[in-house]
Amino acid sequence: MATALRIPLNEYLGISYRPDREYVDGEIRERNVGKWEHARLQWLLAAWFFAHEKQWGITGSTEQRVRVSENRVRVPDLVVLTAGAQPEVLTDPPLLVIEILSPDDSYSDTQERAQDYREMGVETVWIIDPKTRTGRMCSGTEWVEAPRLEVKGTPLYVNLPEIFSQLTSV
């Protein structure tokens, strides 16, 4: 891996990367870019939440910068928010953050990102693995693997078997 680039936060916020990168304690970190199943799953989940925007009073985005702390900006695969205008960089906790595992993601890096979201105040984080066709949700301090992922106290949910069945469809 290349030597990490270190820059001030305001400089990072003024730069656009393709693909976007995260900012962790002054260090610019590359993100693992997903392969077909990762990208397809991201597409399917975004379409699911888009189809329910009006019904559930939500909005969302893919790969949106989220300032999780003073010195960290993460770029999750999907965020779901209460409907309304949103800033360029999110500073209020989303209703839901979804991370989709890429083949090159490590468990420790994924857990670190999830912990950053939780410390920011994100009530629910989902980690979905297209390889094993599983998903885990964290609400509070407990991680639970389930075929139906939900956000407690809201109508938000997704049935993973239904979504996974569409991964290979044309």
C-alpha positions in Angstrom: 0.0 0.0 0.0 1.2 3.5 -0.8 2.4 5.9 1.9 -0.6 7.8 3.5 -1.1 11.4 2.5 -1.7 13.7 5.4 -3.4 17.1 4.9 -5.6 19.4 7.0 -9.4 18.7 7.1 -10.3 22.0 5.3 -8.0 21.0 2.4 -9.6 17.5 2.2 -13.1 19.0 2.2 -12.1 21.1 -0.8 -10.9 18.2 -2.9 -12.9 15.8 -5.0 -11.5 12.3 -5.3 -12.6 9.6 -7.8 -13.5 7.4 -6.1 -13.9 9.5 -2.9 -11.6 8.8 0.0 -12.1 9.0 3.7 -10.3 11.4 6.1 -9.1 9.8 9.4 -7.1 11.8 11.8 -5.3 13.8 9.1 -4.7 10.9 6.8 -6.4 10.4 3.5 -7.5 6.8 3.1 -8.5 5.1 0.0 -11.6 3.0 0.1 -12.0 -0.4 -1.5 -14.0 0.0 -4.6 -16.6 -2.8 -4.9 -16.8 -5.3 -7.7 -20.0 -6.2 -9.6 -22.0 -7.7 -6.7 -21.1 -4.8 -4.4 -22.1 -2.2 -6.9 -25.3 -4.2 -7.9 -26.3 -4.5 -4.2 -25.7 -0.8 -3.7 -27.9 -0.1 -6.7 -30.7 -2.4 -5.4 -30.7 -1.0 -1.9 -30.7 2.6 -3.2 -33.7 1.7 -5.4 -35.5 0.1 -2.5 -35.2 3.1 -0.3 -36.0 5.5 -3.2 -39.2 3.6 -3.8 -40.2 4.2 -0.2 -39.1 7.8 0.2 -42.5 9.5 0.3 -44.1 6.7 2.3 -41.4 6.7 5.0 -40.5 10.4 4.9 -36.9 9.7 4.1 -34.2 10.7 1.6 -30.8 9.1 1.0 -27.6 9.0 -0.9 -24.8 6.7 -1.9 -21.2 7.5 -1.0 -22.0 10.7 0.9 -19.3 12.3 3.1 -20.3 12.0 6.7 -18.2 14.0 9.3 -18.3 11.5 12.2 -16.1 13.5 14.5 -13.8 16.6 14.4 -11.0 14.6 12.7 -12.8 12.0 10.7 -14.9 11.9 7.6 -16.3 8.6 6.4 -17.9 7.7 3.1 -20.5 4.9 3.7 -22.0 3.0 0.8 -25.5 4.3 1.7 -27.1 6.7 4.1 -30.8 7.1 4.9 -31.9 10.4 6.4 -35.1 12.2 7.4 -36.5 13.9 4.3 -35.3 17.5 3.7 -32.4 19.5 2.4 -29.0 18.1 3.3 -25.5 19.7 3.4 -22.6 18.7 1.2 -21.0 17.0 4.2 -23.4 15.4 6.7 -22.7 16.4 10.3 -26.0 15.2 11.9 -26.3 11.4 12.4 -28.2 9.7 9.6 -31.1 7.4 10.5 -29.2 4.5 9.0 -25.8 3.9 7.6 -25.2 0.9 5.3 -21.8 -0.6 4.6 -21.5 -3.3 1.9 -18.5 -5.4 2.2 -16.0 -5.5 -0.7 -13.8 -8.5 -1.4 -10.8 -6.4 -0.1 -12.4 -5.1 3.1 -10.9 -6.2 6.3 -13.1 -7.0 9.4 -11.1 -4.6 11.5 -11.5 -1.7 9.1 -15.2 -2.3 8.8 -15.6 -2.5 12.5 -13.7 0.8 12.9 -16.0 2.5 10.4 -19.1 1.1 12.2 -17.7 2.3 15.6 -17.2 5.8 14.2 -20.8 5.9 13.0 -22.0 4.7 16.4 -19.9 7.3 18.3 -21.3 10.0 16.0 -24.8 9.0 17.2 -26.0 6.9 14.3 -28.6 4.6 16.0 -28.5 1.8 13.4 -25.7 0.5 11.2 -26.1 -2.4 8.8 -23.1 -4.3 7.3 -24.1 -6.5 4.4 -21.9 -9.1 2.8 -22.8 -10.0 -0.8 -20.4 -13.0 -0.8 -22.1 -14.8 2.0 -25.5 -13.3 1.3 -25.8 -12.2 5.0 -26.4 -8.9 6.8 -25.9 -7.7 10.4 -27.6 -4.8 12.1 -26.4 -2.9 15.1 -28.8 -1.0 17.2 -27.5 -0.1 20.6 -24.4 -2.2 21.4 -25.6 -5.5 20.0 -24.9 -6.9 16.5 -27.5 -9.3 15.2 -27.4 -11.3 11.9 -30.9 -11.4 10.3 -32.5 -11.9 6.9 -34.7 -8.9 7.6 -32.8 -5.8 8.6 -34.8 -3.0 10.4 -34.4 0.4 12.0 -36.1 0.2 15.4 -38.9 2.8 15.9 -39.2 3.4 12.2 -40.9 1.7 9.2 -37.5 1.2 7.6 -36.5 -2.4 6.7 -35.2 -4.5 3.9 -35.7 -8.3 3.3 -32.3 -9.4 2.3 -33.3 -12.7 0.5 -35.5 -10.6 -1.8 -32.6 -8.2 -2.5 -30.0 -11.0 -2.9 -32.3 -12.8 -5.4 -31.9 -9.8 -7.7 -28.1 -9.7 -7.6 -27.8 -12.0 -10.6 -30.9 -11.0 -12.5 -30.4 -9.0 -15.7 
